[in-house]
């Protein structure tokens, strides 16, 4: 399927491009080995992610000025270490663990699909992750972005319209020349309301084998794909 | 020469990475052919570039709010078309000519050198060009940037300190973990005052065969290189 007017693809990243759950759990396992801890690694990763939306919500509501996701991740990590009864972990080790989010691994089809898509489209991130997080992750995972956009340049967290609209504006493109790519129905609905085209990519194991949410496209998105390689096929790359 | 603490290279682009003079002249030649004009193509390119600094100066002095370089280029183009006695060129053709700056060609060593440097360092632009200009140029010229930084994200034009410092901050790096790469002494002096490391790359033909400025490094920069390939050698890539 060819959609001629689309010039740029804007990507959600956590869950859509990279497997945060397994990757963060792996880093917690490494901490277990290094420190003799016995943390539930997957449980820790899931609990950390569960604090993600509440952390941004205070900013979305205007109760707090915009701060980077790295800082929200760190605040939530300190809460969790306490909850998991980890005491006295030194600052440098907390900082290193916090940067687990900079070292997430891609889904197996992400790099092959993006590499094909890059030949035809501008590839930009439109993630709530901050610029340094996105750049370091791209170096770690080999993600061939053309440009890092999203929450930090926009100073707004998805699904706030400013996050999508400012990303398009930085590319000097109208929203309907941009297509948001995500594995999450709510992200695409918000992008669509801003005038962007939409592509749903199925990630049925983002939340593990018993995932109940986002198991299918729940709205009439422009494209629905099984993987990034399938997306490249469907977009004529 | 290996400089272990440097994590990111920040690049000046116009003149350092791409040959604006020949590239813009080529687009003016194309306009001559298409419209039966007889413009001095190189003279037009040089005159356009001569209006570059004055356009930014009003913003640097605070006499005007920050606007994108695309807009400054367009205002200067309209002035020049009038000066060169081109009347009635339609809006779409003026816009297309203005985007000549999005289609500049790299120096022959730029892509090979950047490709080697990318394996070891984060490669960011720190140009006065706006994000769309930089992204479109990278697609045209095959420039393998990891991230687009510089004037638009910083809302400040080099050599204002905010342009360098905000670029480092977006990477969450201290200035001395970043190295500014430029063919212009004044750019590197300004970056150095902000605490960045500096690499001078010689571009003796940016202004044509009789160039008089920036023919050598005039200060004690950390690295002086003959080309981007030489820079890769000197940085141990």
Interface residues (C-beta under 8 A of the other chain):
Chain A: X68 X70 X122 X124 X130 X131 X132 X134 X135 X138 X139 X145 X146 X147 X148 X152 X153 X170 X171 X172 X173
Chain B: X68 X70 X122 X124 X130 X131 X132 X134 X135 X138 X139 X145 X146 X147 X148 X152 X153 X170 X171 X172 X173
